[in-house]
């Protein structure tokens, strides 16, 4: 007779504290089964959460959330935390519209704090929360910060550590979840450092051994041991590199077996009682307990779509993606141009640069989660005679804006940025939409920005971008399958004309991947008697001046874009027309100035009114308004003549 399941009875962290170690191990197995079953159906970050099951359980047994504040750096590690804080029932709707978020969410639970899930920032949050308690005289509240999955390769984390170590009285516990990889094997000195720690027994064991041997040595043994102990800093630097953390002023515990409840709880109890900043180094296995994840050497099932729960094989066949089009073409360019190099920030596979690395390993640079460094390093490479292609997600360019502005653009460096996941991305929520890039880059002097509408234009603009040597360039495209190519029937001064209705009164400017729905909306509007011409400028910064000449022939301009309207391309066109003395109504269809919650991309577009049907209705409505105004103007003119 099988034992009753434990997981259904866990509705809050305090429910964990009545369990013994045998029950905890059974619970860990149940949670892994639960995660595999649920995430295989919804998609999400499976591998990272399979690795932190014991860690999260032990953390919630030792620390008292929400009194003790638990902060997650890479928030995709929070699924187990959600399960243990009363949200098991919601996992059927994980990352679905109206369901559980894939990252911590304050709206879901008082146990969640940080909703921004860009890596390397949580230590600064931890410093701020702990100092906030200290200034107010609040005691007996520990701040716990779970970092890892590559987060310590980010420079912001080290800025925070430097400040945390300066205050010896902060009750702050830093748990480094060291699974050796973020998206792909973690790169850099910090990764090497942690790898060394994993294979080092520690200087305390060395000294214990030395004491036992030397104390048995007559006359000279004890003096030698005392001398040795007196220079233990030198010994620990040689034998156990954790000394670096202690040199910063952080007490170090570890490495700790991240799958042993006894080892974890012992370390966490000591850390909590220490009353000052403590770093607990925990070794976990990403994807633990799930063979398909373990066998995925590249990413350990970091993130999955809908997959077979047993085999891990995707159940939905995806078409050719924007990422793969870029990846294949960059390899071709690399064969032709030995000066072209590729840079990424811990995302070789997700950005498609793994193909370039396979072909040109010595011309591919993964800098870890360090977008700022990637950007400035690219400026240096350009100065040295190379043409770097920096491939990152659109949302992560936000982090490197100062470097883009002051290191790349100011110096007119020949660097090409390729932004994957631009526009509305869907499932991952507010911090991962790529809706700010057009507005942000619009204020950067010297920068050229392209928004290809299809795969053919991505190939075309990428080749045009790497030919620009005296200024930076940027190409942005969305997540997912690339649409069918949309050929232009005319290219006029760099602007592609995609559709022209008879006696057109409206000029519709389609930005990037919005071309498909723009052309369809124009076609439907034509059937309702409204003439619309659809154009694609391809390069949206600087805008072709011929756009002004073209616009003079129309009574109204409509701009459709998948970025923030405020400061976006419609705003840029409005400024251009104003400078040229062109007075024509401009209507903007885009993303409002707000944070967009997680839903499928198509669902979000419905909410925003960026669909064929809503655009068609708007075109017809604006055309009717124009005609009514014209009639009113004609009537007024007749009356004036009759007077």
Beta strands, then each sheet from edge to edge (+ up, - down):
strand 1: 69-72
strand 2: 143-148
strand 3: 172-178
strand 4: 251-257
strand 5: 278-283
strand 6: 340-344
strand 7: 364-366
strand 8: 387-393
strand 9: 416-420
strand 10: 448-450
strand 11: 473-476
strand 12: 490-492
strand 13: 495-500
strand 14: 506-510
strand 15: 532-536
strand 16: 539-541
strand 17: 556-564
strand 18: 585-591
sheet 1: 1+ 2+ 3+ 5+ 4+
sheet 2: 7+ 6+ 8+ 9+ 11+ 10+ 16-
sheet 3: 12+ 13- 15+ 14+ 17+ 18+
end
